[in-house]
Amino acid sequence: MVTLQDAVEREAAAAHEAVPKLTDAAVTAALALAAERIGERRGEILEANAADLAGAPNLDAGALDRLRLDEPRLDGIASQLRELSALPPLEREIDSWRLPNGLDVSERRIPIGVVGANFEARPNVAVDVAGQLLKSLNGAVLRTGGAALGTVSALVDEVVRPALAEAGLPPEALGLVRSPDREGARVLVSLPRLVPLVILRGSGETTAALARHAAEHGVRTLAHAEGGGVLYVAGSAEPAKVEAVVEASLDRLGVCNRLNLLLVDAAAVPLLPRVLALLERLRIEARGTEQARAHADLAPLDVRLGHEWANDPDRVATVTVHVVNGPDEAVAIANGETSALAAAIVAEDRDVAEAFLAGYRGTAAFWQAPTRFTDGFALTGAPETGINVDWVPGPRGPVTYRDLWLRQYRVVGDATQRR
């Protein structure tokens, strides 16, 4: 009997064997072919997705929306594959120089090998992540939330793997954990020799637990566990711009980069009724701290200040409102009370805006623009594998194929050099 451990190891080992055969030209062709196959296999993909939706009656509205595919969303997936195919491959040589002893040294980017990815029940993520990893000449083993397994299996088996084969590459370069059991994720993050790096996406505690399990097994992770955008309304903010940024920040509620925490400067409190009226029109509940409730009739905040409403299915249509005394306090809250995913400021005073941007330590900082643009494709033209919010060196913010490599020094001599 094949155990789940055996099955995941088999997928990882097959991907490991396939990695040396990946080339930039063949992967470019495979991604373009995969885009074509989205249209050719549209019926099978939508049928699998309908079955997944029917089998997930207990998901909340936001989760169902992320799971659901339709014709326009499939067209979007195909379009991103075509655009990814057209992007230039990684430049392998970063720099080169000659040492006084005659050694020629070059600093190069090489593939990691096989990278795992554990992500929510969101089918488009499977193609985004697989495309990014293949584009960087890495193999992949995917593990999705059980609710999306049928759709993701269809995308792997009917789209990406056949495209790899048609381009002359081993289809095993893309592996899949084919069990809805959550234990599959724990297995995936426990194979350091086969899968040394795993991208983790999902809700905070579940993802944090997986990251701890990975660390115990010597596996590195890029974790996208928490989000929540911050917007600071400075005293010099123009009312119309505040309204525009707030509304643009809430076009979708179940995403990590939406407006989550609204910080209003004490000097901008006269704008608060206007902002609250806008939130009411958008059918967003405003929950206020004591400082905010001193200036407006708000429901009390009954969670911590940085609570991420996107991960609160019963109250996803909610924003926290807090009043602060100046940009220093706003920066301190954005850095200390949130995940440090993204923060924005609306201000006409350039000095205040520059001070806020310079002080914020998160992955993306915005001036007169919504945090919704914290997205790999929106900012760089490449779909992301996730947004890494770690506080250590390495790829941080939206992670794309340009970040998924290891540094290697290549040294060439003439056999005369000695230490």
N, C-alpha and C positions, 0 to 999 in steps of 0.2 A: 504494500500500500504506500502510495506517494504522500508524504506529509506536506503541510504547508511550508515548513522549513525547506524541505527538498525542492519543492516547486519554485520557490523564490530564488534559492541558490542556483537552480538550473537556468532560470531566466537571466540571472546576473552573470553566470559563467559564459553563457552563449553571447551576451552582449560584450563581455570582456574579450572574447576571441574575435569578435567582429571589428573592434575599434581600430586595429592597425590597418584595416582595409579601407577605411573611410578616407576620401579625398575631397578637397574643396569643389572640384569640378563636378564630381559625381553627386555630392550632396546637393549642390545647387540645382542640378537636373532633377534629383529626387523630390525636392521641395516643390518645384514647378509641376511635376507630375502629380504630386499629392493634391495640389490645388485643383487640377483637372478632375481627379477622381472624386473630390467632394461633390461635384456636379453629377458625375456618372453614377455614384452610389447614394445619391440623395434619398431615394426611397428607403433603402435599407437602414440608413442612419436615422431617419425620422421615425421609422417603424420601431427601431430599438429604443429611441428616446420616448416614444409614446408608451411603450411597455414599462420603462423606468418610471415615468410619471404616474402610471396607473398603480405601480407597486410601492409608491411612496406617499400614501394619503396623510401621513402624520407630519410631513414637513410643513414648516411655516411658509407664509407667502413669499418671503424673501428667498428662502432656500429653493422653493419651487421655481421661482423666476430664474435663478441661477442655473437650475437643472434643465430648464426648458430650451429646446432648439426649435427654430422655425426656418422658413426659407430665407428671410433676411439675415438671420444669424449665421446660417450656413454659408451664405454669400460672403459675410464678413470674415469667417474663418478662412475661406478660400482666398479672399483678397489679401489677408495678412500673410498667408503662405507664399503667394506670388511676390509680395513686397519683400518678404524675408529672403526669398530666393535671389532677388535682384540686388540685395545689399552686398557690398564687397566682403570677401572673407577676411578673417583676421590677418593682419600683417604679422608674420611670424618673428621677424627680427625687430627688436625694440631699439637696440643701439649696438655699436661695435667700436672697438678701439684696439690699438697695438701697445703692448707694454714695452718698456725700455729693453727688456731681454729678447724682444722679437716675437713673443707670443701674441697671436691674434685672438682676441676675445670678442664674442658676440653674446648679447643678452637676448634670449629668445622666449617665445610663448609656445608651450607644448600642451597637448590635451591632458586633462585630468585622468581620463580613462572612462570608467562607468560612473555616472551620477544618478542617484535615486531621486525621486520626487514623490512626496506624499501631499495630496491636495484635496480640497473639498469636492463635493459632488457637483462639479461644474465642468461639463464636457469640453468647452473651448479651451480650458486650461491645459488639457491633455495635449492638444495640438500645439499650443503656444510653447509649452515646456519642451516637448519632443523636438519641435523645430529649432528652438534655441540650442539645445544640447547637440543635435546633429550638426547644426551650422558651425559650432565650435569644434567639430570633429570628435565629440564625446559620444559614448554610448549612453543609453538611458534605460532605467527600469521605473515604470510609473506605478503608482498605487493611488487610486481614487476612492472617494467615499462610496460605500456600497450602493447607494441609491443611483449612482451614475454608471455602474460597472457595465451594464449592457450597452449603453451608448459609447462609452470609451472603448470597449472591446470592438465595436463596429468601426470606430475611427482608426484603431490600431490595425485591425485585421483586413478591413476593406479599403483603407486609404493609405496610411503611411507605410506599412510593411510592403504591400505590393509595389508602391512607388519606389521604395529602396531597391527591390528586386529588379524592377524594370530599368533602373539606372545602373545596374550591374553591381549593386552592393548587397551584403548579407542582410536580409530582413531582420535577423536576430539582433541587430544593433539596437533595436527598440524592443525592450522587454516590458511585460505587464504582470503585475500581481493579480491573478485571476480568481481571487476570493474576496467576498464582501466582508469577511471576518477582520476586525480591527487588529487582530494579532499579526496580520500581514504587514502592517506598518512597523510593528516592533521587530519583526524579522528583518525587514528591509534596512533598518538602522543598526543592525548588529552584525554586518558583514564587512569589516574594515578592509580586508584584502581585495574583495571583489567590488565593493561599493564604498569608497573612502569618503564620499561627500553625499549628503542627502539634503535636498531642498524641502523645507517644511512650510506648508501653508495651512491655515485653519484657525479655529478658535484658540484663545489664549492658553488655557490650562491644558487642554489636550496636546497642543503643540509643544508647550513647555515640558510636559511629561515625556514626550518622545525625544526632545532634545537632551534631557537628562539621561534617558536610556541609551541614546546614541553615544553620549560622552563616556558612559560606563564601558562601552564596547570599543572605544577608540575611533569612532566615526565622527567627522566634522559635519556641522549642519549650517545651512543658511536659513534662518527662521523668519517667517512672516506670520507672526502670531497675533500681533496687535496693531491697531491703526487708530484712526480718529483725527480728523483735521481740526486745527485751531485757527480761529480768526480773531485778530485784535483790531478793534475799532479805536483808532487814536483820536485825540482831541481835535485834530485838524482834518478829520475825515469829511469828505464831501458826501452828503446824504444819498444822492443818486448812485454814487459808486458803491456805497455800503449796501444798498438794496440790490444792486446788480450782482455783487460778489456773493452775497448771502444766497440769493436765488440760484445762481449758477453752482453754488456749492451743495445744493440739495436736490439736484435733478434726479439722483438715485440715492436710495437710503441704505441698501444692503451692501454697500461697498466701503472699503477701509478708508478711502481718502475724502469722504464726504465731510461736511461741517459737523463737528461733534461738540466742540466747546467754543462758545462765543464770549470773548473777553471785551468788555466795554470800558473804555477809559472814563474816569470820573468826569472829565471835561466833556465827554461825548454823551453823557447821560440824557441830555435833551433829545437825542436821536432814538432813545430806547423805545418810546411808544410807536414810532414809525417802523422800527425793525420788528417789534412784536406783532404789529398789525400785519406785516408781510408774512411772518411765520404762521399766523392764524389763517391767512388766505391760502398758504401752502399746506394747510392741515398738519402743521408741525406743532407739537406741544413744547412749550418752553418751561424748563424746570430751573428755578433760581436758587442761588445761595442766599445766605442772610444779607450779604452786601447788595445783591441784586434786588432782593425783595424789599429792601428799604426804599427802592425807587419805583417799583412797579408791582402790580398785583400778579404774582407768579405762584405756581404750584411749588412747594418746597422740594429741594433736591434731597432725595433719600438714598443716594449712593455716593461713592467717592467722586471728587471733582472731575477726574479724568475718565470716568466710566464710559466705555465705548458702547453707544446705543445701537450700532450696527450689529453687534453680537447679542442684543437683547430682543429676541423675536417678539415678545409681548409688547414692547415699547419702542420699537425701532424708529417710529416717527417722532423723535424727541431730540431736543438740543438743550445743553446746559448753558445757562447764562450766569456770568459772574462780572462784578464791577471791580476794576483795579485802579490803583493810583500810579499811573505812569507806565512807560515802556519797560522799565527795569523789573517791575513786578510781573508784567505780562510775560516777559522772557523767562523769568524764574519759574512761573507756573507752566509755561509751555515745555521747558526743559525738565522740570522735576515732577510734574503731575501727569504727564501723558507719555505715550509710547515713543514720542519724538519722530513720528512718521513725517508730519508736515505742519507748517504754520504759515499763516498769511497775515499781512497788515494792510489796512486801508488808511492812508494818511496822505495829506498834501504836503506836510512838512518833511522835506527830504532828509534832514538831519535825524529826525525821529525814526523814519523808515530805515535809514542806513544803520542806526544803532540797534534797532530790533533785528534786522537781518544779520548783523555781525554777531550779536549775542546768542542767537538761536543755534542750538547744536544738533538739531534734527537732520533728517535726510534731504529735505527740500524746504526752501524758504521762498515765499511769494510776496510781492508787493503789487497791490491793485489787481490781483488775479486769484482765482479760487484754487484751493488745494486739490480739487478734482484732477488737476493736471499732473499729480504725482503718479505717473504711469510711464512705463518704459516706452510704449509705442508713441504716446503723446509727446514725450520729451526727446526721444532719440530716434524714432522711426523704426524701432525694433520691439516686438512684443517681449514682455518680461516673463521671467520664470517666477517672480515674486519680488517683494520689496524687503530688503534686509535692513533691520533696524538695530543691528548690533553696535556696540560702542567700542569696537576694536578695529584695527586695520584690516582691510580686505574690501571686497565689493560691498558697497553700502548704498541704500536707496534702491531704485528699480534695477534689478539684475538682468542683463541681457547676454547674448552670446559673446559680446566683447569682453565680458568679465570672467568667463568660465575657462580659465587656463592656469597652468603652472609656469613659474619662471625657471628657466634652465640657462646655465652658462655653457657655451660651446667654445672650446679652446683648441687652437691649432698651432703647433710648433714645427720645428725642423729637426728634432731629436738632439739639439745641442743645449737646450735649456736645462739648468739645474737649480735647485733651491740652495 
